[in-house]
Amino acid sequence: MKKLWLIAFFFNLSLLSYTKESFSFVSGEKISSDYFKFQSYQTNDAWNFGAFVSSAALFPNFALSLSLGNLTAGGTISRLNNPALSSSLSPYSLPSCNANLPAISFAGSSSFIKPVSYFMEAKVFNSRKTALFKTNVFYDPENVTGTAGLLFDYSPSKKTNLAVSFTTGLFKYQGYKSDSWFMENKYFSQGIMSASNIQASIKIKNYNSLFTLNLYNSPYGNLDFNLKTENTLKINHMVLNLNLFYSPEKSITSAAKFINPQLQIKTGVQYSFLKGIKKRGGPKPLLIKTGFNAYAKFEETGTYKISTGLTFTSEKNNLTLSSNFNFQDNPLPDHFPLKPVNLSFSIKDSFYIEKILIKLGTSFSYDFLSKESLEKISLSTFYDFNNLIYKGKTKNKDINFSLDTGASFEFTQKDFNYKKDEKDLYLTLKFRWKWINLYTKVSYLF
């Protein structure tokens, strides 16, 4: 064990000594078992870690877990910080429709700026290993943030599920002061805000629904709230979704972000079916999937987005075509009521050559406001050696080594005249042996 850690340390140190301004790298180690997990990541100027212990393997119907480190908070904490619907749109995006609680993710390449925080969770299971009751607490001493949550889950049958969750917490916010003569919002000093989240979800056969209520004790002394509902309905090969978000008054979230009075709507449909294609050895299945999603946000000015896509998936190939069109209300009189903002197309294909996974992608986007276009081409290859470095009857099944390499090229134009370009090359190595995982990614941007 000590030798492996020394190898990992010297490997990371050697990368650090050869890193230049145009180079960047992330490397990490992870040790995991049924009872604990420890992992850390390093870059040329930062380090983080995450540790986790659990009693789930000791008791059949109860689990207590503890986590500490540079944890990233999610779940209902994210919903309180950013309660509105996501404005990003994909032709296949669907809501989860599950009531949840605060959740955390461990140290990774995105949590280098996160402070050390603490998380504890207790779960009670039934015979199907489904949580009937869950409670957890999260504490971030640097941001004076603490949350506590309860979740009750009830499944009267295999096709029916009811769940209710409640989360409340204290969140630190900075004061608001504008440098301009005219302040868009009223001044307030820094302090601590209380906020709560209530969720109720229901699943009945092919219908899933989630209702969310967020409450905020704002710095102005008001009790602000917003509402959100997310729904999906499956009819044979078709899935329909409808999401709504409503904020009646101007409010401040637990992340001290202002939300104007608004109504958001996101809706769409996805349809998929199998089709047999004739090949040597008999017909092979081909999955064809198409999707359409639309998004609208009604504030002082309306914003609208449309996304469409078509996907073909066979045994060793996946081809996806998608497009996005964004536009908004046109304030100019005697003009068309809608003004285009952005238009984009993308094609992605992944396929196998022998045991090597090849991924190709190309995209084009045009901004009607800045009159700039962006073209991007990407190529990556992935190979899982899967013990091929060991031969003979004593091949070690616990060892796995994979290599991922790729490149991307971006070209920006204004009025279809060359403006700039960016090129990125990367290489990722992953090694696993029993409880040990080593990870290194090196990239070069020029």
C-alpha positions in Angstrom: 0.0 0.0 0.0 2.8 2.5 0.9 4.6 1.7 -2.3 1.6 2.5 -4.4 1.0 5.8 -2.6 4.7 6.7 -3.2 4.4 5.8 -6.9 1.3 8.1 -7.1 3.1 10.9 -5.3 6.2 10.8 -7.4 4.2 10.5 -10.6 2.2 13.6 -9.7 5.3 15.5 -8.6 7.0 14.8 -12.0 4.0 16.2 -13.8 4.2 19.3 -11.6 7.8 19.9 -12.4 7.3 19.9 -16.1 4.1 22.0 -16.2 4.2 25.3 -18.1 1.7 28.1 -18.5 0.0 26.5 -21.5 -0.2 23.1 -19.8 -2.6 22.1 -17.1 -3.2 18.8 -15.3 -5.4 17.1 -12.8 -4.2 14.0 -11.0 -5.8 12.0 -8.2 -5.9 8.9 -6.1 -8.9 7.1 -4.6 -9.1 4.3 -2.1 -12.5 2.7 -1.6 -14.2 -0.3 0.0 -17.6 -1.2 1.3 -16.9 0.8 4.5 -14.9 3.8 3.6 -13.7 6.0 0.7 -10.9 8.5 0.5 -9.9 10.5 -2.6 -7.9 13.5 -3.5 -7.0 15.6 -6.6 -4.1 17.8 -7.4 -3.4 20.5 -10.0 -0.3 22.6 -10.4 -1.5 25.1 -7.7 -4.3 23.4 -5.7 -5.1 20.3 -3.7 -8.4 18.9 -2.3 -9.7 15.8 -0.6 -12.8 14.0 0.4 -13.3 11.2 3.0 -16.4 9.0 3.6 -17.2 6.2 6.1 -20.5 4.2 6.2 -22.1 1.4 8.2 -24.3 0.3 5.3 -22.4 -3.0 4.9 -22.8 -3.9 8.6 -26.6 -3.6 9.0 -29.3 -4.7 6.6 -31.9 -2.0 7.3 -29.9 1.0 8.6 -27.0 3.1 7.3 -25.1 5.9 9.0 -22.5 7.8 6.9 -20.1 10.6 7.6 -18.3 12.8 5.1 -15.7 15.6 5.3 -13.4 17.4 3.0 -13.8 19.8 0.1 -17.4 18.8 -0.5 -19.7 20.2 -3.2 -23.2 20.7 -2.0 -26.1 19.7 -4.2 -29.7 18.4 -4.0 -32.1 20.8 -2.3 -29.2 23.2 -1.5 -28.8 23.7 -5.2 -32.6 24.1 -5.6 -32.6 26.8 -2.9 -29.6 28.6 -4.4 -31.0 28.4 -8.0 -34.7 27.6 -7.8 -35.7 28.5 -11.4 -35.7 26.1 -14.3 -32.5 25.7 -16.1 -32.3 27.8 -19.2 -30.0 25.3 -21.0 -32.0 23.1 -23.3 -31.4 19.7 -24.8 -33.9 17.8 -27.1 -33.7 14.9 -24.7 -33.6 16.6 -21.2 -36.2 15.3 -18.7 -36.8 16.2 -15.1 -36.0 13.8 -12.3 -39.3 14.2 -10.5 -37.9 12.8 -7.3 -38.1 14.5 -3.9 -34.6 14.7 -2.4 -32.5 16.2 0.3 -29.2 18.0 0.5 -26.5 15.9 -1.2 -22.8 16.2 -1.5 -20.2 15.1 -4.1 -16.6 14.4 -3.1 -13.4 16.0 -4.1 -13.0 16.4 -7.8 -11.7 18.6 -10.5 -14.5 21.2 -9.9 -14.1 21.6 -6.1 -10.7 23.2 -5.6 -12.2 26.4 -4.4 -14.6 24.7 -2.0 -13.8 25.0 1.8 -13.6 22.0 4.1 -17.2 21.1 5.2 -19.0 18.2 6.9 -21.9 16.0 6.1 -23.8 13.3 8.1 -26.7 11.2 6.8 -28.8 8.4 8.3 -31.1 6.0 6.3 -33.6 3.4 7.2 -34.3 0.8 4.4 -37.0 -1.8 3.8 -36.4 -5.3 2.4 -36.0 -4.0 -1.2 -33.2 -1.7 -0.1 -35.4 1.4 -0.7 -35.0 4.2 1.8 -38.1 4.7 3.9 -36.7 7.4 6.0 -33.7 9.7 5.5 -32.2 12.6 7.5 -29.0 14.5 7.0 -27.1 17.6 8.1 -24.6 19.7 6.3 -22.2 22.2 7.8 -19.9 24.6 6.0 -18.1 26.7 8.7 -16.4 29.1 6.3 -19.7 30.3 4.8 -21.6 29.8 8.1 -23.9 27.5 6.2 -25.8 24.7 7.9 -28.8 22.7 6.7 -30.9 19.9 8.0 -33.4 17.7 6.1 -36.0 14.9 6.5 -37.4 12.7 3.8 -40.3 10.1 4.1 -40.8 7.6 1.3 -43.8 5.3 0.9 -44.4 2.7 -1.8 -47.8 0.9 -1.4 -47.1 -1.1 -4.5 -44.3 -1.7 -7.1 -45.8 0.9 -9.5 -46.7 3.6 -6.9 -44.4 5.8 -4.8 -45.1 8.8 -2.6 -42.3 10.9 -1.1 -42.2 14.1 1.0 -39.0 16.0 2.0 -38.3 19.1 4.1 -35.0 21.0 4.2 -34.2 24.1 6.2 -30.9 26.0 6.7 -28.9 29.1 7.4 -27.0 30.8 4.6 -24.4 33.6 4.7 -24.8 36.4 2.2 -22.7 39.5 1.3 -24.1 43.0 1.4 -25.5 44.6 -1.7 -24.2 48.0 -2.7 -24.2 49.4 -6.2 -21.4 51.7 -7.5 -23.8 53.5 -9.8 -25.8 56.6 -8.8 -29.1 54.8 -9.4 -29.3 51.5 -7.5 -31.3 48.9 -9.2 -32.1 47.3 -5.8 -32.2 48.6 -2.2 -29.1 48.5 -0.1 -28.6 45.8 2.5 -25.7 44.8 4.7 -24.2 41.3 5.0 -25.9 38.8 7.3 -27.4 35.3 7.6 -30.6 34.3 5.8 -32.9 31.4 6.7 -34.4 29.4 3.8 -36.5 26.3 3.5 -37.5 23.8 0.8 -40.6 21.6 0.7 -41.0 18.9 -1.9 -43.7 16.3 -2.7 -43.3 13.7 -5.4 -45.7 11.0 -6.7 -45.2 8.1 -9.2 -48.2 6.3 -10.5 -47.3 3.7 -13.2 -46.1 5.9 -16.1 -46.8 9.3 -14.5 -44.2 11.1 -12.4 -44.7 14.5 -10.7 -42.7 16.7 -8.3 -43.9 19.9 -6.6 -41.4 22.3 -4.9 -42.0 25.3 -2.6 -39.0 27.5 -1.6 -39.3 30.0 1.2 -36.7 32.8 1.9 -36.4 35.2 4.9 -34.9 38.0 2.8 -32.5 40.7 4.1 -35.4 43.2 3.7 -37.4 41.3 6.3 -39.8 39.8 3.8 -40.8 36.2 3.4 -40.3 35.5 -0.3 -41.4 32.3 -2.0 -41.4 30.6 -5.4 -43.1 27.5 -6.8 -42.1 24.8 -9.3 -43.7 21.7 -10.7 -42.0 19.1 -12.9 -44.0 16.3 -14.7 -43.4 13.4 -17.1 -45.9 11.1 -18.7 -45.0 8.0 -20.7 -47.4 6.7 -23.4 -46.0 3.6 -25.1 -42.9 4.8 -27.0 -43.5 8.5 -26.2 -42.5 10.6 -23.2 -44.1 14.0 -22.5 -42.7 16.5 -20.0 -44.0 19.8 -18.6 -42.2 22.0 -16.1 -43.4 25.3 -14.6 -41.7 27.9 -12.4 -43.4 30.9 -10.9 -42.0 33.7 -8.8 -44.7 36.3 -7.9 -42.4 39.0 -6.4 -38.8 40.1 -6.7 -36.9 37.9 -4.3 -33.4 37.0 -3.1 -32.3 33.3 -3.0 -30.0 31.6 -0.4 -27.1 32.4 -2.7 -28.0 36.1 -2.6 -29.1 36.1 -6.2 -32.0 38.4 -7.3 -35.0 36.8 -9.0 -37.4 39.1 -10.8 -41.1 38.3 -11.0 -41.4 35.7 -13.7 -43.0 32.7 -15.2 -41.0 29.9 -16.9 -42.3 27.0 -19.0 -40.3 24.1 -20.3 -42.1 21.4 -22.3 -41.2 18.7 -24.8 -41.7 15.3 -26.2 -39.4 12.3 -26.9 -40.2 9.4 -29.1 -38.1 6.2 -29.6 -38.6 2.8 -31.3 -36.5 -0.2 -32.4 -36.1 -1.1 -36.0 -34.3 -4.2 -37.3 -31.6 -3.7 -40.0 -30.3 -6.6 -42.1 -26.7 -7.6 -41.5 -24.7 -10.7 -41.8 -25.7 -13.2 -39.2 -29.3 -11.9 -38.9 -31.1 -8.6 -38.3 -29.5 -6.2 -35.8 -31.5 -3.8 -33.7 -31.4 -0.1 -34.4 -32.8 2.3 -31.8 -34.1 5.5 -33.3 -34.9 8.4 -31.0 -36.2 11.9 -31.7 -36.8 14.8 -29.3 -38.2 18.2 -29.1 -38.1 20.7 -26.2 -39.2 24.3 -25.9 -38.5 26.9 -23.2 -40.1 30.2 -22.5 -39.3 32.8 -19.8 -41.7 35.7 -19.3 -40.2 38.7 -17.5 -40.1 42.3 -18.8 -38.9 40.8 -22.1 -39.8 37.3 -23.2 -37.1 34.8 -23.9 -37.7 31.6 -26.0 -35.7 28.6 -26.9 -36.3 25.5 -29.1 -34.2 22.4 -29.3 -34.6 19.4 -31.7 -32.6 16.2 -32.1 -32.4 12.8 -33.8 -30.3 9.8 -32.6 -29.5 6.5 -34.2 -28.0 3.8 -31.9 -26.8 0.4 -33.1 -24.6 -2.2 -31.5 -21.3 -0.3 -32.0 -22.4 3.1 -33.2 -24.2 6.2 -31.9 -25.0 9.1 -34.1 -26.7 12.3 -32.7 -27.9 15.4 -34.6 -29.3 18.3 -32.7 -30.1 22.0 -33.1 -31.0 25.0 -30.9 -32.7 28.2 -31.8 -32.9 31.1 -29.3 -35.0 34.3 -29.8 -36.7 37.0 -27.7 -39.3 39.7 -27.9 -38.5 42.5 -30.4 -38.9 45.9 -28.6 -38.9 47.7 -32.0 -42.4 48.7 -33.3 -43.4 47.9 -36.8 -41.0 44.9 -36.8 -41.5 41.1 -36.5 -42.5 40.5 -32.8 -39.7 38.0 -32.3 -35.9 38.7 -32.7 -33.4 35.9 -33.3 -30.6 35.7 -30.8 -28.6 32.5 -31.4 -28.7 29.5 -33.7 -26.6 26.3 -33.4 -26.2 22.9 -34.9 -24.1 19.9 -33.8 -23.3 16.4 -35.0 -21.8 13.8 -32.7 -20.8 10.2 -33.6 -19.2 7.5 -31.5 -18.2 4.1 -32.8 -15.8 1.2 -32.2 -12.9 0.2 -34.3 -11.8 -3.2 -32.8 -11.8 -2.3 -29.1 -11.0 1.4 -29.5 -13.9 3.9 -29.0 -13.7 6.8 -31.4 -15.7 10.0 -30.7 -16.2 12.7 -33.4 -18.0 15.9 -33.0 -18.6 19.1 -34.9 -20.8 22.1 -34.1 -21.6 25.6 -35.5 -23.2 28.5 -33.7 -24.1 32.0 -34.8 -24.9 35.0 -32.5 -27.2 37.4 -34.3 -26.4 40.2 -31.8 -22.6 40.2 -31.9 -22.6 38.8 -35.5 -20.0 36.2 -34.4 -19.9 32.6 -35.4 -18.1 29.7 -33.6 -17.1 26.4 -35.3 -15.8 23.6 -33.2 -14.3 20.2 -34.2 -13.4 17.5 -31.6 -11.9 14.0 -31.8 -11.2 11.6 -28.9 -10.2 8.0 -28.6 -10.7 5.7 -25.6 -9.1 2.3 -25.0 -9.7 0.1 -22.0 -6.8 -2.4 -21.9 -8.9 -4.6 -19.5 -6.0 -6.7 -18.3 -4.5 -7.2 -21.8 -1.1 -6.3 -20.4 -1.2 -9.6 -18.5 -1.1 -12.8 -20.3 -1.3 -16.5 -19.4 -3.6 -18.4 -17.1 -2.8 -16.3 -14.0 -4.2 -13.1 -15.6 -5.0 -10.6 -12.7 -8.7 -9.8 -13.0 -8.4 -7.0 -10.5 -6.3 -4.7 -12.6 -7.7 -2.3 -15.1 -5.9 0.4 -17.1 -7.5 2.8 -19.6 -6.2 5.5 -21.9 -8.3 8.5 -23.2 -6.8 11.0 -25.7 -8.5 13.8 -27.6 -8.2 17.1 -29.4 -10.6 20.0 -30.1 -10.3 23.0 -32.4 -12.4 26.2 -32.1 -12.6 28.9 -34.7 -14.3 32.3 -34.1 -15.4 34.6 -36.9 -17.1 38.0 -36.9 -19.1 38.8 -40.1 -17.6 35.6 -41.4 -14.1 37.0 -41.2 -11.4 35.2 -39.1 -11.1 36.5 -35.6 -9.3 33.9 -33.4 -8.8 30.2 -32.8 -8.1 27.9 -29.9 -6.7 24.3 -29.9 -6.8 21.9 -27.0 -5.0 18.6 -26.7 -5.5 16.2 -23.7 -4.5 12.8 -22.4 -6.2 10.9 -19.6 -4.8 7.9 -17.8 -6.8 5.7 -15.3 -5.4 2.8 -13.3 -7.4 0.6 -10.9 -6.1 -2.2 -8.7 -8.5 -3.6 -6.1 -9.2 -0.6 -3.8 -6.8 1.7 -5.5 -7.7 4.1 -8.3 -5.2 6.5 -9.9 -6.2 9.3 -12.3 -4.2 11.8 -14.3 -5.3 14.2 -17.0 -2.9 16.5 -18.9 -4.1 19.2 -21.3 -2.3 21.7 -23.5 -4.2 24.8 -24.8 -2.6 26.9 -27.6 
